[in-house]
């Protein structure tokens, strides 16, 4: 059986933090606020995978009230979620992710992001789709106050 999941995440942009997206450090003057490293791309993908297997969401497994996850590498959280999927008899097949940000330009980082995410999930780099969109100046993203990501993932029940 093939199952699909959708994930979403957004974080405020703040000074004094590195910008980590898809497991990559993106040179920028602001970073994403968050209990972990704030990687909205990895968080959205984690939620999509967990959702496809009906295993809750990232907040259920890694609550921001738990000091163990303070500053955590989001690719490690993604790996943990994938291990949980495998324990429950699910195999990730592919993912498609859209990052919504006014700036910085993210296209130059997509190959490295796909490689990092594919490695963390255990699927080929070519099975990770990445796209960037702006919010055309509208809302908190359009004002440059934050970044969001939407992910769709496909898993197969073993």
C-alpha positions in Angstrom: 0.0 0.0 0.0 1.3 3.5 -0.9 0.5 6.3 1.6 1.1 10.1 1.4 1.7 12.6 4.1 1.8 16.4 4.1 4.1 18.5 6.3 4.3 22.2 7.0 6.7 24.3 9.1 7.5 28.0 9.5 9.9 29.9 11.7 10.6 33.6 12.3 13.9 35.0 11.0 16.0 36.4 13.8 19.5 37.9 14.1 22.3 35.9 15.8 21.4 32.4 14.5 22.7 30.6 11.4 20.2 29.9 8.6 20.0 26.1 8.3 17.7 24.7 5.6 17.6 21.2 4.3 20.6 20.4 6.6 22.7 23.1 4.8 24.1 26.3 6.2 22.8 29.1 3.9 24.9 32.3 4.2 22.5 35.0 5.3 22.4 37.7 7.9 19.4 36.1 9.8 18.6 32.6 10.9 15.5 30.8 12.0 14.3 30.9 15.6 13.5 27.5 17.0 14.1 25.1 19.9 16.2 23.0 17.6 18.3 24.4 14.8 15.1 25.7 13.2 15.4 23.9 9.9 11.9 24.4 8.5 12.7 22.2 5.5 13.7 19.2 7.5 10.8 19.8 10.0 8.2 19.8 7.2 9.7 16.7 5.7 9.7 15.0 9.1 6.0 15.8 9.5 5.1 14.6 6.0 6.8 11.2 6.7 5.2 10.8 10.1 1.9 11.8 8.7 2.1 9.3 5.9 2.5 6.6 8.5 -0.1 8.1 10.9 2.5 8.5 13.6 1.7 12.0 14.8 3.9 15.0 14.2 7.3 16.4 15.0 6.0 18.2 18.1 4.7 14.9 19.5 8.1 13.2 19.2 10.4 16.2 19.9 8.4 18.7 22.0 10.0 22.2 22.4 9.4 21.8 26.1 12.0 19.0 26.3 15.6 20.3 26.9 17.0 17.3 25.1 16.1 18.8 21.8 17.5 22.3 22.5 19.7 23.2 19.5 19.2 19.7 18.0 20.3 19.0 14.4 17.1 18.6 12.5 18.6 16.0 10.2 19.1 13.8 13.3 15.4 14.3 14.2 14.5 13.3 10.6 16.7 10.2 10.9 15.0 9.2 14.1 11.5 9.6 12.4 12.7 7.4 9.5 13.8 4.8 12.0 10.4 4.9 13.6 8.8 4.4 10.2 10.9 1.4 9.5 10.0 -0.1 12.9 6.3 0.3 12.0 6.8 -1.3 8.6 7.0 1.7 6.3 9.6 2.6 3.7 10.0 6.2 2.4 9.9 6.4 -1.3 10.1 10.1 -2.3 9.4 13.6 -1.1 8.6 17.0 -2.7 9.3 20.2 -0.8 8.5 23.8 -1.5 10.3 26.5 0.5 8.6 29.9 0.7 11.0 32.8 1.4 11.4 36.3 0.0 15.2 36.0 0.4 17.8 34.6 0.3 17.9 32.9 -3.1 17.9 29.1 -2.4 18.3 27.5 -5.8 22.1 27.3 -5.5 21.7 25.2 -2.4 19.1 22.7 -3.6 21.5 20.0 -4.8 23.3 19.9 -1.4 19.9 20.0 0.4 18.6 17.1 -1.7 21.8 15.1 -1.0 21.6 15.7 2.8 17.8 15.0 3.0 18.1 11.9 0.8 20.9 10.5 2.9 18.9 11.2 6.1 15.8 9.5 4.7 17.6 6.7 2.9 16.4 7.5 -0.6 18.2 8.6 -3.7 18.9 12.3 -4.1 16.8 12.2 -7.3 13.8 11.2 -5.2 13.8 14.6 -3.3 12.2 17.4 -5.2 12.9 21.0 -4.0 11.4 24.3 -5.2 11.5 27.8 -3.9 8.7 30.4 -4.1 8.2 33.9 -2.8 5.1 35.2 -1.1 5.0 38.2 -3.5 5.5 40.6 -0.6 2.4 39.4 1.2 2.1 38.4 4.9 5.0 37.6 7.3 7.0 35.8 4.7 6.5 38.6 2.2 7.7 41.1 4.7 10.9 39.0 5.2 9.9 38.1 8.8 10.1 34.3 8.3 10.4 31.3 6.1 8.0 28.4 5.6 8.2 25.0 4.0 5.6 22.5 2.7 6.4 18.9 2.1 4.7 15.9 0.6 6.1 12.4 1.2 5.3 9.0 -0.1 5.8 5.8 1.9 5.1 2.2 1.2 3.8 -0.2 3.8 6.0 -3.3 3.9 
